[in-house]
């Protein structure tokens, strides 16, 4: 599988329609850096617009998905001041927003610990598949920070307000299976088969009606904030658009011919 370096701290591969972006700072448990943020902000919209890409996987090198912010780098940067801190965070927050707005499905492949902004990055994805030994934690209370990268918004919607408060304020660490039980994780796979199972999950999405998936994502994101009437209007527009797609016509033919459809994302 060819590997592209979108930066030394972010690796990119493409295999059978699945693009994989790997956070590549294993010695720091893939803690977020300016290089990773810049790489993601460049790669995500490009992959989202590439017709050869039909699903995207985010993962980490080594034994971690992402340990969140790089505390050592923060300490070494000195006093940036309030306004500079706000500007830096708003810049990095474009990453989870880009994931939410991508027309492609994004899978967080949680191969180890996911903490703080690293957990929030995973929560921003459409699906989260975790190895059984993975650990998930908000982590902000332990370092006296209030939280960033949209984690509070996503966690509240995934697990409910009361459970989200527990996870943030009590700083609980969850095993993968417990995270799945409360809705944070989509699938948990055994460590020994994790690579194959996670790849199969992403491949299934890549073979699906990816154009329709993109419009579904828009509907679901809008449903979090818009009125019922506005959502009905949006669904009417999107259903009319996907009804004209080649994938829809292929699905109708496959139904009549009693076979599985072969979607192309068009």
N, C-alpha and C positions, 0 to 999 in steps of 0.2 A: 504494500500500500504506500503510495508516494506521500511524503511529508513535506509541508511547506512551513517555513519559519516566518510567521507574520511579525515576528520579533522574537528575540531569544527567549522571552518569558511567555510566549504563546505559540503553540504548535498547531498546525492545521492539516487535516487529511480529508480526502474525499474518496469514498468507496461505495459503489452501487447506490448513488443518490444520497448517501448519508455523509454530511460534513461533520467532522469532529474537531472541536476546539479544546485543546488541552492546556490548562494553566500549568506552567512549567517552572515552578520554583520549589521543587520538592524539599530542598534543604530548609526552607522556611514554611513548610506545610502549605505551599501555594498561597501564602498571604498576599493580599492584593497590593499592587504597586502601580505607579504611574505607567509603566510599560505594559502591564496587563490591561489596565483600563484603556489605554490608547489602542492596543491591539484589538480589544473587543469592539470598541467604537468604530474601528475601521472594518473589521471582518463581518460583523453581524449584518449591517445593511447590504453589504456586497453579496454575502451568501443568500440573504433574503431575496435579492433580485436576480440571482443566477438560476436559470431554468434547469440546470444540471443538478442542483441541490434540491432535494425533496424533503429532507428532515435534517435537523441540526442537533448535535450532542455536545453538551458542555461537561468536562470532567477535569480531574487533576492528575498530575504525575505523582508517582510514588504512593505513599500510604494515606494521603489526605485528598479530599475534594478541595476545600479551601478553609483556612483558619481565620478568615476575615481580614481586618485591617492589619497592617504591619506595624505593631506597636514600637518595635525598635527604631524603625524609620521615622515614626512620628516623634519619638523622643529626641532623635538626632536632628530633626528639622528645626528645633528651637521654637520660639514663640512667633507663630505666623500671624497672630492677631485675629480678632473675631471675623472681620469681613473677608479676609483671605481664606479662613477655614470654611465659611459659607460658600464662597466661590468654588473652592476645591470640591466640596461635597456635591454641589449642584452639577458640576462637570461630571463627576463619577456616576451620579444618579441617572445620567443619560443611558447607562448600560441596562439596568432593569426596565426602563421605559422602552428602550429599543426592542428588548425581548418581547415585551407585551404587545408591541405594535407590529412585529414581524409577521409576514404572511405565511411563514413556515412554522411547523411545530418544532418546539425546542424541548429536549429531554436533558434533565440534569442526571448525570451518571455519578451517583454519590459512592465513590470507591473507598471512603474513609471518613474522617471527621469533617463536619460542616458546621462552622461556628460563626456567630456574629454576622457581618456583611456577607461572609461565605454562605451561611444558611439563607440569608435573604436573596442572594443570587440564585440559589437552587429553587427557592419558593417562587421566584419570578418566572421560572420555566413552566411550560404546560404540563409536564410530567416529571416525576422524580422517581428514579429506580435506584435502590440502595443495596449494597452488599450487607449481609446479615450482621457483620461485625461493625458496621458504621455507627457513629455517634453524632447526634444532632443537638445543638445547644444555641440559645440566643446569645449568651455570653456577655452581654453588655453590662449587666449589673456588676459583674466581677471586676470590670475595669472602669466603673463609674462613668459610663457613657449612656446616653438615652436611647441610642439606636438609629440606624440609617439604612439606606438602600431599599426602602419600602417594605422592610420586614414586618412591621406592625400592621400595615394595610393588608398584606397577603395573609399573614398568619391569622388575623382576626376573621378573615373570610373562609379560610380553610378549616379552622378548628373551633371557631366561635369566640366571642369576646371574653368569656370567663376563663377559658383554657389559655387563650393568648396572654392574658394577664398573669396567670400562673407561670407560664414559660418565660415571660420577660422579667417579672418582678422577683420570682423565686429562683430564677436562673437554673431551672432543671435541665439535666442532660437526659436525652431519650435514646434508648436503643432503637435500632431500625424497625423492629417489629412493633414496638410501642408507637413509634411515629406513624407507621402505616395504620395502626388501629384508630388513631385520632384524626387521620386524614391528611397528614403532612407528606406522606410518601405513597406513591402509587403502587409500586411493586417492591417486594423484598426477595432477593435471590441469594442462594447459598454462596459462600465465598468461593468454593471450588469451581462453580459453574457460572460465576458472575459475568465474566467477560463474554461468554457465549450467549447467556440469557439476555444481557443488556443489549448486545448487538442484534439479537433476534427481535427484541422489542422495537428498537429503532428502525430496523428493516421493514417490519410490518407497517409502521407509519409511512415510510417512504414509498411503499407500494400502494398506499391508499389514495383517495381522491383529494390530492393535496391542494388543488384550487379551492374546493369546497371547504377544506379545513381552514384555510386562511380567512374566508368569510365567516365561518363559525367563530373563529377567534375574535373577529371584530364585533360580532353579536354579543358574545359572552363578556367582553370588556365593557361594551356599552351598557349591558344589563346591570353592571355594578353601580352605575350612577344615573342613567337616564330614566325618563318616565316610561310607563308601560306603553303609552300611545306612541312615543318616539321610537321605542324598540320595535313595535309592530311595523312602523313605516320602514325602519332599517331592514327588518327581515323581509319585507315585501320586495325591496330593491335587490337585496342579496340573493333571494331565492329566484327572482326573475333572471338575474345575471347567471347564476350557476345552472339554471334550467336551459340555458343556451350553450353550455359547455360540451366539449367532446366527451368528457368523463360521464356526464349525465346521459348522453346518447348511448355511450358504451354500456352503461348500467342497464338501460332499458333493453338493449339488444341482448345482453347477457341474461336478463330475467326471462325474456321470451325464449331464449335458446337453452335455458336451464343449465347455465355454467357460471363460473366465477368471472366477474368483470376484470379486465386488464386496464387499469387506470394509467394515464400518462401525465396527469396534472394540467391538462389543457381543457 
